[in-house]
């Protein structure tokens, strides 16, 4: 309704400092509204999100919608580094200041607050575009975006963090002498980084250069250019699926426009007017990628690259080693092999394989966690054979879907009583082939693990030290705003919810078993060993809530000390 209201009242720029990840954030109604805004010539500036996620694999809506009136903004710091919390990737158009920004607030009498987030970065870009609109009123929505991107400052450390690896420069945008796409000229091609990416652009206004090669049925008159150097040799699929016109896709090697060598090209992907190329990319080789319009066609341009990881195949598992190890990967472009077992009877279809040889006998824990999808985890053994093959058969050791209290968490956990010298095969899959993203797989020699993160709080974490009572009970706070209690064997006992984060602090335990701890809701709590409240003290004042975020201390006489 808000987007439609803005359109109806003649807005030129909409700032969208909001969003959600994955399927939670996707809304067909919102997509239709932003499409209507595009059709009305309205630019939609979207915050990239604050999950530290790669948007070329993960999705954050509305920032990830495939529309060319969307400008997606990541956050930078005053030292020109990307903010640690900021989402990133080639879906992002540029970075802008988003950390420690003076904004409006309501928790004190000044009416201001210092805030951080991509929601702080997006308004800088929205304001810049509004000023560009005032200076260049005849420009279309895409021409204004072109000026914005042409005027950015390229920063080497931003390579791979946005499509052109650059940060907002208002003066540069206002003094840009052209409103053509920034990567129309080969010399200004965008440098892409990573194994997977999704580029969103528009080739309207692109031109031909002297000496530009003509591949397939294109004529080079509306071409855009990108450069990509893979770090591993792998099968790659490039496509322009979703583009709004008849595309011609070409891949070259070389560094000069008049001296490029064609690797491969495609006009139509079967009956579709968009293009697709499948080829084996060689590690360290720099490829020049061109998307052109057949017969000068132009419009929304989408360029997708997907790399198939070698360990998509069971025969090429990635090795884990030692008492503890871990790896972060993505299951994008992965498939199911013939004969591959299903985990807990889920259809799956995006599995990756790993191997680990136990360094000693004993209890080990395998865990898989993702903010993008609900991972499945399974551990197998395989008979000794000259070559790894699913046809030799696998023996299931452990499998898991959800972990945590009452199996409420999407992270998966498999305890294994390992045998020294035995090799185990681990697979991480999703429940459906459409569920893809980044995940982390770990193995550790912990006797037990427990996931306390709330299913409703994205990014919850244990950032404080636990406290252990004389009977072995373990107490620890979480950024999901609860204190958790576990028995010495890892059995979940209880949780106590508060109104704020319990962050970077440890509880204190009195001789009678009372647990003392603070929360960012401004309260100091005293709980009985059974998890019921004995008392609490509120440190909030008329000027706002004071965080009780430091560890509590106990004197020998029972006095409780805490710094607020």
C-alpha positions in Angstrom: 0.0 0.0 0.0 2.9 2.4 0.8 4.5 1.8 -2.6 1.2 2.3 -4.4 0.6 5.5 -2.4 4.0 6.9 -3.4 3.3 6.1 -7.1 -0.1 7.8 -6.9 1.3 10.9 -5.3 4.1 11.4 -7.9 7.2 10.2 -6.0 10.3 9.8 -8.0 12.4 8.0 -5.4 11.3 5.5 -2.7 13.7 4.6 0.1 13.1 1.1 1.5 15.1 0.7 4.7 13.5 -2.7 5.5 13.6 -6.3 4.4 13.7 -10.0 5.2 15.8 -12.9 4.2 14.8 -15.9 1.9 11.3 -17.1 1.5 10.2 -15.1 4.6 10.9 -11.9 2.8 9.6 -12.8 -0.6 6.2 -11.3 -1.5 4.5 -11.5 -4.8 2.3 -8.5 -3.9 5.4 -6.4 -3.1 7.1 -7.5 -6.3 4.0 -6.4 -8.3 4.0 -3.0 -6.5 7.7 -2.4 -7.2 7.2 -3.4 -10.8 4.4 -0.9 -11.0 6.8 1.7 -9.6 9.3 0.8 -12.3 6.6 1.2 -15.0 5.9 4.7 -13.5 9.6 5.6 -13.7 10.1 5.4 -9.9 13.5 4.4 -8.4 13.3 2.0 -5.5 16.4 2.2 -3.1 16.6 -0.9 -1.0 18.8 -1.8 2.0 20.9 -4.9 1.4 20.3 -6.3 4.8 22.4 -7.0 7.9 23.0 -10.8 8.0 26.6 -10.7 6.6 25.2 -12.8 3.8 26.3 -13.2 0.2 23.3 -12.1 -1.9 24.6 -13.9 -4.9 23.6 -17.1 -3.1 21.2 -16.0 -0.4 18.3 -13.7 -1.0 17.1 -10.6 0.9 13.8 -9.0 -0.2 13.0 -6.4 -1.6 16.7 -5.9 -2.4 17.0 -9.1 -4.4 14.0 -8.7 -6.7 15.1 -8.9 -10.4 14.0 -5.4 -11.3 16.2 -2.7 -12.9 14.6 0.2 -10.9 16.0 -1.3 -7.7 19.2 0.1 -6.3 20.6 -2.2 -3.6 22.9 -0.6 -1.0 25.4 -2.1 1.4 26.9 -0.3 4.4 30.5 1.1 4.6 32.4 2.5 7.6 34.1 5.8 8.1 37.4 4.0 7.3 36.1 2.9 3.9 35.7 -0.8 4.8 32.5 -2.8 4.5 30.5 -3.0 7.7 30.9 -6.5 9.2 27.1 -7.0 9.4 26.3 -5.9 5.8 25.0 -8.2 3.1 27.1 -8.1 -0.1 27.5 -9.5 -3.6 27.0 -8.5 -7.2 23.3 -8.0 -6.6 24.4 -5.0 -4.6 24.9 -1.8 -6.7 27.1 0.2 -4.4 28.1 0.9 -0.8 27.3 4.0 1.2 28.0 5.1 4.8 25.9 3.0 7.2 27.8 2.7 10.5 27.5 5.0 13.5 25.1 7.3 11.6 23.3 10.1 13.5 19.6 9.5 12.9 16.3 10.2 14.6 15.4 8.4 17.8 12.7 8.2 20.5 14.5 6.7 23.5 15.8 10.0 24.9 15.0 13.7 25.0 17.3 14.7 22.2 15.2 13.1 19.5 18.3 11.6 17.9 20.2 8.2 18.0 23.4 6.9 16.6 22.5 3.8 14.5 24.2 1.3 12.2 22.8 -0.8 9.4 22.2 -0.9 5.7 18.9 0.9 6.6 21.2 3.9 7.4 23.1 3.5 4.1 20.1 3.4 1.8 18.9 6.9 2.6 22.3 8.4 1.6 21.7 6.9 -1.9 18.0 7.9 -2.0 19.0 11.5 -1.2 21.7 11.4 -3.8 19.3 10.2 -6.5 16.8 12.9 -5.5 19.4 15.5 -6.0 20.3 14.0 -9.4 16.7 14.1 -10.4 16.6 17.8 -9.5 19.7 18.5 -11.6 18.7 16.2 -14.5 14.9 16.3 -14.6 14.8 14.9 -18.2 16.7 11.7 -17.3 14.8 8.4 -17.1 14.9 6.3 -13.9 17.7 4.2 -15.4 19.7 7.1 -16.7 19.7 8.6 -13.2 20.9 5.2 -11.8 23.6 5.2 -14.6 24.9 8.6 -13.5 24.9 7.4 -9.9 27.0 4.3 -10.7 29.3 6.2 -13.1 30.2 8.6 -10.3 31.1 6.1 -7.6 34.6 5.7 -6.1 36.1 2.2 -6.9 37.7 0.8 -3.8 39.9 -2.3 -4.1 38.7 -3.9 -0.9 35.1 -3.7 -2.1 35.8 -6.1 -5.0 33.1 -8.7 -4.9 31.0 -6.7 -2.4 29.1 -4.9 -5.1 28.8 -5.2 -8.9 31.4 -2.5 -9.6 33.2 -2.6 -6.2 32.6 1.0 -5.3 31.2 3.5 -2.8 28.8 6.4 -3.3 30.3 9.7 -4.4 27.7 12.4 -4.8 30.0 14.9 -6.5 31.1 12.3 -8.9 27.5 11.5 -9.8 26.6 15.1 -10.2 29.5 15.8 -12.5 29.2 12.6 -14.6 29.3 13.5 -18.2 27.2 10.6 -19.5 24.1 8.7 -18.5 25.0 5.6 -20.4 25.4 2.3 -18.4 28.7 2.5 -16.5 30.0 -0.8 -18.1 29.0 0.1 -21.7 32.7 0.6 -22.5 35.1 -2.4 -22.3 37.6 -0.3 -20.4 35.0 0.3 -17.7 33.8 -3.3 -17.4 32.7 -4.5 -14.0 35.1 -6.9 -12.2 33.1 -9.8 -10.8 34.4 -12.0 -7.9 33.1 -15.3 -6.7 31.8 -18.7 -7.8 28.2 -17.6 -8.2 26.7 -14.3 -9.0 23.4 -12.7 -10.2 23.9 -9.4 -11.9 21.0 -7.0 -12.4 21.4 -4.2 -15.0 19.9 -2.5 -18.1 21.5 -2.0 -21.5 19.3 0.8 -22.7 21.6 3.5 -24.0 24.6 1.2 -24.4 26.7 1.8 -27.6 29.2 0.1 -29.9 32.9 0.7 -29.6 35.4 0.8 -32.4 36.9 -2.7 -32.8 34.2 -4.4 -30.6 33.8 -8.0 -31.7 30.5 -9.3 -33.1 29.7 -12.7 -31.9 26.8 -14.9 -33.0 23.8 -12.8 -34.0 24.6 -9.7 -32.0 26.0 -6.6 -33.5 27.7 -5.1 -30.4 25.5 -2.0 -30.5 23.9 -2.4 -27.1 26.5 -4.5 -25.3 27.5 -4.5 -21.6 30.8 -5.9 -20.3 32.0 -7.8 -17.2 35.3 -9.5 -16.3 35.6 -12.7 -14.2 38.6 -14.7 -13.0 37.6 -18.1 -11.4 39.8 -19.4 -8.6 39.0 -23.1 -9.3 38.6 -25.1 -12.5 34.9 -26.1 -12.6 31.9 -26.6 -14.8 30.1 -23.2 -15.2 26.7 -22.1 -16.5 26.2 -18.6 -17.7 22.7 -17.4 -18.6 20.6 -14.3 -19.2 17.4 -16.0 -18.1 14.9 -13.4 -17.0 16.2 -10.6 -19.2 13.5 -8.6 -21.0 14.8 -8.9 -24.6 16.5 -11.2 -27.1 20.0 -11.4 -25.8 23.4 -12.6 -27.2 25.8 -13.9 -24.7 29.6 -14.1 -25.4 32.7 -15.1 -23.5 36.2 -14.0 -24.5 39.8 -14.0 -23.3 42.1 -11.1 -23.8 42.5 -7.6 -22.3 42.0 -5.3 -25.3 38.7 -4.7 -27.1 40.2 -5.2 -30.5 42.2 -8.3 -29.6 39.7 -10.6 -27.9 39.6 -14.3 -28.5 36.1 -15.9 -28.6 35.7 -18.8 -26.1 32.0 -19.5 -26.7 28.8 -17.6 -27.5 25.1 -18.3 -27.7 22.0 -16.5 -29.1 19.0 -18.5 -27.9 18.7 -21.1 -25.2 16.5 -23.5 -27.1 13.1 -21.9 -27.8 13.9 -19.1 -25.4 15.1 -15.7 -26.6 17.5 -15.5 -23.7 21.0 -17.1 -23.8 22.8 -19.9 -22.0 26.5 -21.1 -22.1 27.9 -24.2 -20.4 31.7 -24.5 -20.4 34.6 -25.5 -18.1 36.2 -22.4 -16.7 39.9 -22.7 -16.0 41.3 -21.4 -12.7 43.3 -18.2 -13.1 42.1 -17.5 -16.6 40.5 -14.1 -17.0 37.2 -14.1 -19.0 35.5 -11.1 -20.6 31.7 -11.5 -20.7 29.5 -9.6 -23.0 25.7 -9.4 -23.1 24.4 -7.7 -26.2 20.9 -7.1 -27.7 20.0 -8.9 -30.9 19.1 -6.2 -33.5 19.8 -3.5 -30.9 17.2 -4.9 -28.4 17.5 -3.5 -24.9 15.9 -3.5 -21.5 16.3 -5.3 -18.1 19.5 -7.4 -18.3 20.1 -10.3 -15.9 23.4 -12.2 -16.0 23.6 -15.4 -13.9 26.7 -17.5 -13.3 26.6 -20.7 -11.4 29.6 -22.9 -10.6 29.1 -26.6 -9.8 31.3 -27.5 -6.8 33.5 -30.6 -7.4 32.1 -32.2 -4.2 28.6 -32.2 -5.6 29.8 -35.6 -6.7 30.2 -38.3 -4.0 33.5 -39.3 -5.7 35.0 -35.9 -4.9 34.4 -35.2 -1.3 36.1 -32.3 0.5 38.3 -33.5 3.3 37.8 -32.4 6.9 40.7 -33.2 9.3 41.6 -33.4 13.0 39.7 -33.2 16.2 37.8 -30.2 15.0 37.3 -28.6 11.6 34.8 -26.7 9.6 33.9 -25.4 6.2 31.5 -22.8 4.8 30.0 -23.5 1.4 27.0 -23.1 -0.8 24.7 -25.7 -2.3 23.7 -23.5 -5.3 23.8 -25.5 -8.6 24.2 -28.8 -6.8 22.2 -31.9 -7.8 21.3 -35.4 -6.7 23.3 -38.3 -8.1 21.9 -41.6 -9.2 21.9 -43.9 -6.2 22.3 -41.2 -3.7 20.4 -41.9 -0.5 17.7 -39.5 0.7 18.1 -38.1 4.2 15.2 -39.0 6.4 13.1 -39.5 3.2 13.1 -35.8 2.2 13.3 -35.2 -1.5 16.4 -33.0 -1.2 18.5 -32.6 -4.3 21.2 -30.1 -3.5 23.7 -32.2 -1.6 27.4 -31.7 -1.1 29.8 -34.4 0.1 32.7 -34.4 2.7 35.0 -37.0 4.2 36.6 -37.2 7.6 38.9 -39.9 9.1 38.6 -40.1 12.9 42.0 -39.3 14.6 40.9 -41.3 17.7 38.0 -43.2 19.1 35.4 -41.3 21.0 32.3 -39.1 20.8 32.3 -36.4 18.0 29.7 -34.0 16.9 28.8 -33.1 13.3 26.7 -29.9 12.8 25.2 -28.0 9.9 23.7 -24.6 10.2 22.3 -22.1 7.7 20.5 -18.8 7.7 19.3 -19.4 4.2 17.7 -22.9 4.3 16.8 -25.8 6.6 19.8 -28.1 6.3 19.7 -31.9 6.4 22.8 -33.7 7.7 23.8 -37.4 7.4 26.9 -39.4 8.3 27.8 -42.7 6.5 30.5 -45.2 6.3 31.5 -46.9 3.0 33.2 -50.2 2.2 36.8 -50.1 1.2 37.1 -50.0 -2.6 39.6 -49.0 -5.2 37.4 -46.0 -6.1 34.7 -44.1 -4.3 31.3 -44.9 -5.8 27.7 -44.8 -4.5 27.2 -48.2 -6.2 29.4 -49.8 -3.5 26.8 -48.9 -0.9 26.7 -46.7 2.2 25.9 -47.6 5.8 24.0 -44.9 7.7 25.6 -43.9 11.0 23.5 -40.9 11.9 21.0 -38.4 10.3 19.3 -35.3 11.6 16.8 -32.7 10.5 16.2 -30.2 13.4 18.1 -29.8 16.7 17.8 -27.8 19.8 15.2 -27.8 22.6 12.1 -29.8 21.4 13.8 -30.0 17.9 12.8 -26.4 17.3 15.9 -25.2 15.5 16.7 -25.7 11.8 20.4 -26.5 12.5 21.1 -30.2 12.2 23.3 -32.2 14.7 24.7 -35.7 14.5 26.6 -37.2 17.4 28.8 -40.1 16.3 30.8 -42.6 18.4 33.8 -42.6 16.1 36.3 -45.4 15.6 39.9 -44.4 15.2 41.2 -44.7 11.6 37.7 -45.2 10.1 36.6 -42.8 7.3 33.2 -41.2 7.5 31.3 -39.6 4.6 29.1 -36.6 5.5 26.5 -35.0 3.3 24.6 -31.7 3.7 21.4 -31.4 1.7 18.3 -29.2 1.7 14.7 -30.4 2.0 13.8 -29.3 -1.5 15.8 -28.6 -4.7 14.7 -25.0 -4.6 16.1 -24.3 -1.1 19.7 -23.1 -1.6 22.2 -20.8 0.2 25.3 -20.7 2.3 25.8 -23.2 5.2 28.5 -24.1 7.7 29.5 -27.7 8.5 31.6 -28.4 11.5 33.1 -31.5 13.3 34.3 -31.3 16.9 35.3 -33.6 19.7 32.7 -32.1 22.0 30.8 -34.6 24.2 27.6 -32.7 23.3 26.3 -29.6 21.7 23.0 -27.8 22.0 21.5 -25.1 19.8 19.8 -22.4 21.9 19.1 -19.9 19.1 15.5 -18.9 18.8 13.6 -20.1 15.7 12.1 -16.6 15.5 15.3 -14.5 16.0 17.6 -14.6 13.0 21.3 -14.5 13.9 21.0 -15.4 17.5 24.3 -16.5 19.1 26.1 -17.4 22.3 28.6 -14.6 22.9 29.1 -14.9 26.6 30.8 -17.4 28.9 28.8 -20.1 30.7 28.5 -20.5 34.4 28.7 -23.9 36.1 27.0 -24.7 39.4 28.4 -27.3 41.9 25.9 -29.9 40.7 27.2 -29.5 37.1 24.3 -27.5 35.7 25.4 -25.1 33.0 23.8 -21.6 32.6 24.4 -19.4 29.5 22.7 -16.4 27.9 21.9 -15.9 24.3 21.3 -13.0 21.9 17.8 -14.5 21.4 17.1 -12.8 24.8 16.9 -16.0 26.9 19.0 -17.6 29.6 19.4 -21.4 29.1 20.0 -24.2 31.6 21.5 -27.6 30.7 22.4 -30.6 32.8 26.1 -31.7 32.8 25.3 -34.3 30.1 23.8 -31.7 27.8 20.2 -32.4 28.5 18.1 -29.2 28.2 16.5 -28.2 31.5 14.8 -24.9 31.0 15.0 -21.4 29.5 14.0 -18.0 30.9 13.0 -15.3 28.5 13.9 -11.6 29.0 13.2 -8.4 27.1 16.7 -7.8 25.8 19.9 -9.4 24.5 22.1 -11.3 27.0 25.3 -10.5 25.3 29.1 -10.9 26.2 28.4 -11.5 29.9 28.3 -14.5 32.3 25.9 -15.3 35.1 27.0 -15.7 38.7 25.8 -18.5 41.0 25.4 -18.1 44.7 25.9 -20.9 47.3 22.2 -21.5 47.5 22.0 -22.0 43.8 20.5 -18.6 42.9 21.5 -17.5 39.4 22.2 -13.8 38.9 22.5 -12.2 35.4 21.7 -9.0 33.5 19.9 -8.3 30.2 19.9 -5.4 27.8 16.2 -4.8 28.8 17.6 -2.9 31.9 16.9 -5.6 34.5 19.1 -7.6 36.8 17.5 -11.0 37.4 17.8 -13.5 40.2 16.5 -17.0 39.4 16.0 -20.1 41.4 17.7 -23.3 40.2 14.4 -24.5 38.7 14.2 -21.4 36.4 11.6 -19.4 38.3 12.2 -15.8 39.2 13.2 -15.0 42.7 13.4 -11.2 42.1 14.5 -8.6 39.5 15.8 -5.0 39.7 15.0 -2.4 37.0 17.8 0.0 36.2 15.8 2.0 33.6 15.5 5.8 34.1 13.5 8.6 32.7 16.2 9.0 30.1 15.8 5.5 28.7 16.8 1.9 29.3 20.2 1.2 30.8 21.7 -2.0 29.5 22.8 -4.5 32.2 25.2 -6.1 29.8 28.2 -6.8 32.1 28.9 -9.9 34.1 27.6 -10.0 37.7 29.9 -10.6 40.7 29.1 -12.0 44.2 30.8 -11.0 47.5 31.3 -13.5 50.3 28.4 -11.9 52.2 26.1 -12.4 49.2 26.1 -8.8 47.9 25.6 -8.7 44.2 27.6 -6.2 42.1 26.9 -5.2 38.5 28.0 -2.3 36.3 25.3 -0.7 34.2 
